[in-house]
Amino acid sequence: MALEQEYPDRRFVTFDITELNQIDFSQVFETSASTVRKSVDQTQTFVKYDIPQPSSVAGLTTKSPEYTYDEFLTILATPEWTDPNLPV
């Protein structure tokens, strides 16, 4: 069973790292600002949550549209999120 089918309400948004301090970590599945994944250039991060969108995420001014699990896997596979120079 695909995870998207297992978690149909799960959503992901990316946003500028400068807004990370606005996230209420009790509203998302990440645990703290120090444990979030960052883009290769360290300027973006993301959070995941179950819909509806948490208020701390809704208030972000640099957030992307909401993505499903499968859509977000495609994004994470891009060079912006996975360094192509790292060994597999």
C-alpha positions as a printed Julia matrix, in Angstrom:
88×3 Matrix{Float64}:
  0.0    0.0    0.0
  1.41   3.38  -1.0
  1.92   5.81   1.87
 -0.37   8.32   0.16
 -3.17   5.78   0.46
 -2.23   5.07   4.07
 -2.09   8.79   4.95
 -4.6   10.48   2.63
 -4.72  13.66   4.77
 -0.92  14.13   4.99
  0.38  17.3    3.34
  3.78  18.95   2.89
  4.78  22.57   2.29
  8.16  24.12   1.66
  9.11  27.58   2.85
 12.07  29.89   3.41
 14.28  28.9    6.33
 13.94  32.48   7.62
 10.36  31.67   8.68
 11.24  28.51  10.6
 10.86  30.32  13.94
  7.15  30.83  13.16
  6.37  27.1   13.18
  4.58  25.69  16.22
  6.14  22.24  16.33
  3.19  20.85  18.29
  1.13  21.36  15.09
  3.4   19.48  12.66
  5.22  16.14  12.55
  8.73  17.62  12.74
 10.08  17.91  16.27
 12.18  21.1   16.26
 13.95  23.7   14.13
 17.2   21.78  14.58
 15.82  18.54  13.12
 14.11  19.73   9.93
 15.52  18.79   6.56
 16.92  21.69   4.55
 17.43  22.18   0.85
 20.91  21.64  -0.56
 21.55  25.41  -0.54
 20.17  25.66   3.03
 17.57  28.31   2.09
 14.4   26.17   2.2
 12.85  23.65   4.55
  9.51  21.87   4.85
  7.0   20.56   7.33
  4.39  17.85   7.11
  1.01  17.71   8.79
 -2.44  16.25   8.43
 -5.07  18.57   6.96
 -6.46  21.01   7.82
 -3.39  23.22   7.53
 -2.12  24.28  10.98
 -2.36  27.97  11.84
  1.43  28.38  12.17
  1.85  27.02   8.63
 -1.02  29.08   7.24
  0.69  32.23   8.49
  3.89  31.66   6.5
  4.37  34.18   3.69
  6.87  32.13   1.66
  5.1   28.75   1.71
  4.54  26.64  -1.36
  1.23  25.08  -2.29
  0.34  21.94  -0.32
  1.77  18.72  -1.76
  0.68  15.13  -1.28
  3.15  12.43  -0.27
  3.74  11.24  -3.85
  4.11  14.78  -5.15
  6.61  15.57  -2.42
  8.74  12.51  -3.15
  9.23  13.91  -6.65
 10.29  17.27  -5.21
 12.75  15.68  -2.78
 14.38  13.81  -5.67
 15.37  17.07  -7.39
 18.89  18.55  -7.15
 17.49  21.34  -4.95
 16.77  18.79  -2.2
 19.16  15.9   -2.89
 22.78  16.68  -3.65
 23.64  14.81  -6.86
 27.33  14.81  -5.86
 26.82  12.69  -2.75
 27.45   8.96  -3.07
 24.34   6.81  -2.96
